[in-house]
Amino acid sequence: MSIFSEIKTALKPLNIPIETGVFSDNPPDEYIVLVPISDTFDLFSDNIPQVDISEVRLSIYSKHNYLKLKKAVEKLLMKSDFTITDRRYVEYEKETGYHHYAIDTAKSYETEV
């Protein structure tokens, strides 16, 4: 299972659209875009990485009060064993009317050799 599919599964109770890279349809009042940040190897043994760490940014867009959605996303991510590495308000986009909030998350996986 990939980090993207795990995030989508974890956030399914929110019942809002989630896409990877860019939102391709006509955007609703609230949606999330997943953007890959990095993939790194960690914990080496005999020159073979034992852990693969994947990091993804969740860009939350909301035309309403974004705080309720932000808190729900954080709660569901932590409940699903994701590590939240950063979170910040990005901006209010005057042209579109969306609040943009970013949550960076990471998850480690055992390396398959």
C-alpha positions in Angstrom: 0.0 0.0 0.0 1.3 3.5 -0.8 1.2 6.5 1.5 -1.2 8.2 -0.9 -3.7 5.3 -0.7 -3.3 5.2 3.1 -4.0 8.9 3.4 -7.1 8.6 1.3 -8.3 5.7 3.3 -7.6 7.5 6.6 -9.5 10.6 5.5 -12.4 8.8 3.9 -14.8 9.6 6.9 -14.5 13.3 5.9 -16.3 12.6 2.6 -14.5 15.3 0.6 -12.6 15.0 -2.7 -8.9 14.1 -2.4 -6.6 14.2 -5.5 -2.8 13.8 -6.1 -0.8 16.6 -7.6 -3.6 18.9 -8.8 -7.3 19.1 -8.5 -8.6 18.3 -12.0 -12.4 18.8 -11.8 -14.4 21.9 -10.9 -13.4 22.3 -7.3 -16.0 22.1 -4.5 -16.0 24.4 -1.5 -13.6 22.0 0.3 -11.0 19.6 -1.1 -7.5 18.3 -0.5 -4.6 17.9 -2.8 -1.7 15.5 -2.0 1.7 16.5 -3.1 4.8 14.3 -2.7 7.6 15.9 -0.7 10.3 13.2 -0.4 11.2 9.5 -0.2 14.2 8.6 1.9 15.9 5.5 3.1 16.9 5.2 6.7 18.3 2.7 9.2 20.9 0.8 7.1 22.1 -2.7 7.9 24.9 -4.3 5.8 24.5 -1.4 3.3 20.8 -2.1 2.8 18.2 0.4 3.9 15.7 -1.1 6.4 13.2 1.7 6.4 11.6 3.8 3.6 10.2 7.1 4.8 7.6 8.8 2.6 6.6 12.4 3.1 3.5 14.1 1.6 2.0 17.5 1.9 -1.8 17.8 2.3 -3.0 21.1 0.8 -6.4 21.8 2.3 -8.6 24.2 0.5 -11.7 25.6 2.1 -14.1 28.5 1.3 -15.4 28.1 4.9 -13.8 28.1 8.3 -10.8 25.8 7.6 -10.1 25.2 11.3 -12.8 22.5 11.7 -11.5 20.6 8.7 -7.8 21.0 9.7 -8.5 19.5 13.1 -10.4 16.6 11.7 -7.6 15.9 9.2 -5.0 16.0 12.0 -7.0 13.7 14.2 -7.6 11.1 11.5 -3.9 11.2 10.4 -2.6 10.7 13.9 -5.2 7.9 14.5 -3.8 6.2 11.5 -0.2 6.3 12.7 1.0 9.2 10.5 3.6 11.6 11.8 2.7 15.3 11.3 6.0 17.0 10.6 4.7 20.5 9.8 1.5 22.5 9.5 0.9 26.1 8.5 -1.6 28.5 7.1 -0.4 29.3 3.6 -2.8 32.1 2.5 -6.2 33.3 1.7 -6.5 33.2 -2.1 -8.5 36.4 -3.0 -9.1 35.3 -6.6 -10.7 32.0 -5.7 -12.0 32.6 -2.2 -10.2 29.6 -0.7 -8.2 29.4 2.6 -5.1 27.3 1.9 -3.7 25.3 4.8 -0.8 22.8 4.5 -0.1 19.7 6.7 3.1 17.8 6.0 3.0 14.2 7.1 5.4 11.2 7.0 5.1 7.5 7.4 7.8 4.8 7.5 7.6 1.4 5.8 9.9 -1.6 6.0 12.1 -1.8 2.9 11.4 -4.7 0.6 14.5 -6.1 -1.1 
